[in-house]
Amino acid sequence: MTPESAFAAGMSIIPCGPNKKPVIPTWKPYQTQRPTDAEFSVWSRLKPATWAIVTGALSHRITLDFDGERGRETLERLGLKPHRMTPSGGFHVDFEHPGWPVPTVNSKTDGELKKRWPGLDIRGDGGYACFSGHAGGGEYTWLRDPNPDDFGTLPADLREFLKSRKASPAAP
């Protein structure tokens, strides 16, 4: 998926640098509104190193981010098929947003997530996930079509975990 096709599909996307951080002064407004055609045009002329989808209800998707060997093992154990490989060799799997607040959860700060699903971070409402471009010496590589998987195909225990957490629209 290109930035142009993601934008045309109605997703809220933002330009990021090679460090995967937004190159715009603030990205918070794009958690509740899509960038305008003019904003996207200006950002495109900047030729950012990477682009990110602002995950959550507005873009109709969440991303499961599997990092490192532990993440790869968790991905395989869950039986999920990745949408893309990250520059570091990790994987992203996109799911349709379920219609209720889904938290952005980092395994470094959430002990239960780290214990139950090592190497997994959740990019839900208030988060973003890079999907295109170059970072850390590598490139985001799409492995299959960009259509998100049905949320109901997530294992029940992971769905329940996400329901048990409160999402914060302002989370970084």
Rosetta blueprint (number, residue, H / E / L):
1 M L
2 T L
3 P H
4 E H
5 S H
6 A H
7 F H
8 A H
9 A L
10 G L
11 M L
12 S L
13 I E
14 I E
15 P E
16 C E
17 G L
18 P L
19 N L
20 K L
21 K L
22 P E
23 V L
24 I L
25 P L
26 T L
27 W L
28 K H
29 P H
30 Y H
31 Q H
32 T L
33 Q L
34 R L
35 P L
36 T L
37 D H
38 A H
39 E H
40 F H
41 S H
42 V H
43 W H
44 S H
45 R H
46 L L
47 K L
48 P L
49 A L
50 T E
51 W E
52 A E
53 I E
54 V E
55 T E
56 G E
57 A L
58 L L
59 S L
60 H L
61 R E
62 I E
63 T E
64 L E
65 D E
66 F E
67 D L
68 G H
69 E H
70 R H
71 G H
72 R H
73 E H
74 T H
75 L H
76 E H
77 R H
78 L H
79 G L
80 L L
81 K L
82 P L
83 H L
84 R E
85 M E
86 T L
87 P L
88 S L
89 G L
90 G L
91 F E
92 H E
93 V E
94 D E
95 F E
96 E E
97 H L
98 P L
99 G L
100 W L
101 P L
102 V L
103 P L
104 T L
105 V E
106 N L
107 S L
108 K L
109 T L
110 D L
111 G H
112 E H
113 L H
114 K H
115 K H
116 R H
117 W L
118 P L
119 G L
120 L E
121 D E
122 I E
123 R E
124 G L
125 D L
126 G L
127 G E
128 Y E
129 A E
130 C E
131 F E
132 S E
133 G E
134 H E
135 A E
136 G L
137 G L
138 G E
139 E E
140 Y L
141 T E
142 W E
143 L L
144 R L
145 D L
146 P L
147 N L
148 P L
149 D E
150 D L
151 F H
152 G H
153 T H
154 L L
155 P L
156 A H
157 D H
158 L H
159 R H
160 E H
161 F H
162 L H
163 K H
164 S H
165 R L
166 K L
167 A L
168 S L
169 P L
170 A L
171 A L
172 P L
